[in-house]
Amino acid sequence: MKKIGIVGIGNILFKDEGIGVFVVKYLEENYQFNPNIDLIDAGTLGFRLMEYLEDYEHLILIDTISIKDKPGSVFRLTDEELVGIGSYHQTAHEVEVVQMLELTALKGNRAEVIIIGIIPENICSSEIGLTETLEDIPFKTAVAQVLKELEKLGITYKKVNNKTLKEVVIKNFGSYNGELINKRITNEDYRHS
């Protein structure tokens, strides 16, 4: 059986920078896959990406991509195409992704890699959650493209929940665009003790 992984890359603390991680968490909360695949929240993993590139046969990486195009545009790239885009290397983890792809290519034993890259609108503001530009059509397009890639690899899937992006992010990270899980402790909490 093929070892397949979906890897969400990005820093969830900087708005659209977290879209790769949010896609993985959304898939984890809403879908079942047959046979099972690994859904990996890689954050800004850096050199740890090498482990995944060497241990899996197929990887789908989801990340923001810094190329000149309209925010919210979604691209499907091979690893060779990504390495060839000079303007891509704008954030620290983008540089690390390219370095790991290049290093593992030199070693010879590496997963087949597809990158789903989304043009961000804002990766500077410190807040968990996507901009309005990315949270509807681009997010859904990225999810649909990942599912399409899985179908090509012989993976079937079934939607088992209808959790929204906002619900998924609040459950996993505690807030979404300033809206928090209500964890306020009140006097009522102490009266029952």
VMD Tcl script that draws the C-alpha trace (Angstrom):
set ca {
  {0.00 0.00 0.00}
  {1.24 3.48 -0.88}
  {2.17 5.80 1.97}
  {0.43 9.10 1.27}
  {0.54 12.29 3.31}
  {-1.20 15.65 3.16}
  {1.06 18.28 4.72}
  {-0.26 21.68 5.77}
  {2.55 24.21 6.05}
  {2.42 27.72 7.52}
  {2.34 29.88 10.60}
  {-1.23 30.07 11.90}
  {-0.42 33.22 13.89}
  {-0.13 35.38 10.75}
  {-3.53 35.39 9.01}
  {-3.40 33.80 5.53}
  {-0.02 32.23 6.32}
  {-1.99 29.50 8.15}
  {-4.14 28.33 5.23}
  {-2.17 25.11 4.66}
  {-2.62 24.06 8.28}
  {-6.30 25.07 8.21}
  {-6.94 22.92 5.11}
  {-5.40 19.87 6.82}
  {-7.44 20.42 10.00}
  {-10.61 20.94 7.92}
  {-10.04 17.65 6.09}
  {-9.29 15.89 9.38}
  {-12.55 17.10 10.95}
  {-14.85 16.55 7.96}
  {-13.62 13.56 5.90}
  {-12.76 9.87 6.12}
  {-10.31 8.39 3.64}
  {-9.94 4.86 2.31}
  {-7.32 3.63 2.59}
  {-6.20 5.88 5.42}
  {-3.79 8.70 4.70}
  {-1.75 10.85 7.06}
  {-2.95 14.41 7.64}
  {0.01 16.38 8.95}
  {-0.05 19.81 10.57}
  {3.55 20.71 9.82}
  {3.41 24.37 10.84}
  {6.78 25.91 10.02}
  {8.63 22.62 10.35}
  {11.81 23.52 8.43}
  {14.27 20.64 8.28}
  {11.73 18.13 9.62}
  {10.09 18.25 6.20}
  {12.96 16.06 5.02}
  {11.61 13.16 7.12}
  {8.26 13.30 5.32}
  {9.89 13.68 1.91}
  {11.93 10.53 2.54}
  {9.30 8.42 4.35}
  {6.32 8.85 2.01}
  {5.70 7.80 -1.56}
  {3.34 10.70 -2.27}
  {2.99 14.05 -0.53}
  {0.60 16.89 -1.16}
  {1.95 20.10 0.38}
  {-0.46 22.98 1.02}
  {1.08 26.39 1.61}
  {0.94 30.04 0.73}
  {3.04 30.93 -2.26}
  {4.66 34.30 -2.87}
  {4.30 34.89 -6.57}
  {2.90 37.92 -8.31}
  {-0.77 37.18 -8.86}
  {-4.16 38.07 -7.41}
  {-4.60 37.18 -3.70}
  {-6.71 34.06 -3.43}
  {-5.38 32.49 -6.63}
  {-4.71 28.78 -6.19}
  {-1.93 26.97 -8.05}
  {-1.05 23.31 -8.54}
  {2.70 22.91 -8.90}
  {5.15 20.06 -9.06}
  {8.24 20.27 -6.88}
  {10.38 21.07 -9.95}
  {8.10 23.97 -10.87}
  {8.19 25.32 -7.33}
  {11.98 25.21 -7.13}
  {12.12 27.11 -10.45}
  {10.04 30.05 -9.19}
  {12.67 32.51 -7.97}
  {10.19 34.92 -6.34}
  {8.70 32.14 -4.22}
  {11.40 32.33 -1.56}
  {9.97 35.25 0.45}
  {9.14 33.81 3.87}
  {11.42 31.72 6.07}
  {9.43 28.51 5.69}
  {9.16 28.96 1.90}
  {12.95 29.00 1.74}
  {13.10 25.90 3.95}
  {10.56 24.02 1.79}
  {12.60 24.68 -1.35}
  {15.85 23.72 0.42}
  {14.37 20.42 1.62}
  {13.04 19.62 -1.87}
  {16.47 20.30 -3.34}
  {18.33 18.30 -0.66}
  {16.13 15.24 -0.89}
  {16.33 15.34 -4.70}
  {20.12 15.07 -4.37}
  {19.76 12.07 -2.07}
  {17.58 10.32 -4.63}
  {14.90 8.70 -2.46}
  {12.05 11.16 -2.26}
  {8.27 11.25 -2.39}
  {6.43 12.42 -5.46}
  {5.35 15.92 -4.45}
  {2.48 18.13 -5.52}
  {2.16 21.62 -4.06}
  {-1.17 23.39 -3.71}
  {-0.09 27.01 -3.39}
  {-2.42 29.85 -2.45}
  {-1.56 33.54 -2.96}
  {-2.09 35.26 0.42}
  {-3.54 38.70 0.95}
  {-2.14 39.30 4.44}
  {0.69 37.41 6.15}
  {1.81 40.30 8.36}
  {-1.06 40.82 10.81}
  {-0.82 38.76 13.96}
  {-4.18 36.98 14.19}
  {-5.41 33.41 13.76}
  {-7.84 33.29 10.83}
  {-8.00 33.96 7.11}
  {-8.78 37.22 5.37}
  {-12.20 37.45 3.71}
  {-10.42 37.17 0.35}
  {-9.18 33.64 1.16}
  {-11.79 32.18 3.49}
  {-14.47 31.27 0.95}
  {-13.69 30.36 -2.68}
  {-9.87 30.03 -2.42}
  {-10.13 27.87 0.71}
  {-12.78 25.64 -0.89}
  {-10.75 25.46 -4.11}
  {-7.66 24.32 -2.19}
  {-9.70 21.63 -0.38}
  {-11.28 20.46 -3.65}
  {-7.86 20.28 -5.34}
  {-6.44 18.15 -2.52}
  {-9.40 15.76 -2.86}
  {-8.86 15.63 -6.63}
  {-5.17 14.77 -6.11}
  {-6.15 11.98 -3.71}
  {-8.59 10.55 -6.26}
  {-5.72 10.38 -8.79}
  {-3.81 8.30 -6.24}
  {-6.71 5.87 -5.81}
  {-7.91 7.25 -2.46}
  {-11.65 7.44 -1.92}
  {-13.22 9.76 0.61}
  {-16.49 10.37 2.35}
  {-17.66 13.59 3.97}
  {-18.68 12.69 7.53}
  {-19.17 16.17 9.08}
  {-20.14 19.64 7.94}
  {-17.97 21.68 10.26}
  {-17.17 25.13 8.94}
  {-13.67 26.51 8.60}
  {-14.35 28.82 11.55}
  {-15.59 25.95 13.77}
  {-12.56 23.82 12.88}
  {-10.05 26.58 13.58}
  {-11.68 27.60 16.87}
  {-11.78 23.96 18.02}
  {-8.12 23.35 17.15}
  {-6.53 26.73 17.89}
  {-8.89 28.55 20.26}
  {-9.87 31.54 18.10}
  {-10.77 32.71 14.63}
  {-10.36 36.35 13.60}
  {-10.70 37.53 17.18}
  {-13.60 35.26 18.13}
  {-12.54 33.08 21.06}
  {-13.77 29.91 22.67}
  {-15.70 31.02 25.72}
  {-13.47 29.93 28.59}
  {-14.44 32.67 31.00}
  {-14.50 31.47 34.60}
  {-17.42 32.86 36.57}
  {-18.49 32.80 40.20}
  {-21.02 30.11 39.26}
  {-18.13 27.76 38.48}
  {-16.93 28.01 42.09}
  {-20.33 27.60 43.75}
  {-20.53 24.01 42.58}
  {-17.14 23.06 44.01}
}
mol new
graphics top color blue
foreach p $ca { graphics top sphere $p radius 0.5 }
foreach p [lrange $ca 0 end-1] q [lrange $ca 1 end] { graphics top cylinder $p $q radius 0.2 }
display resetview
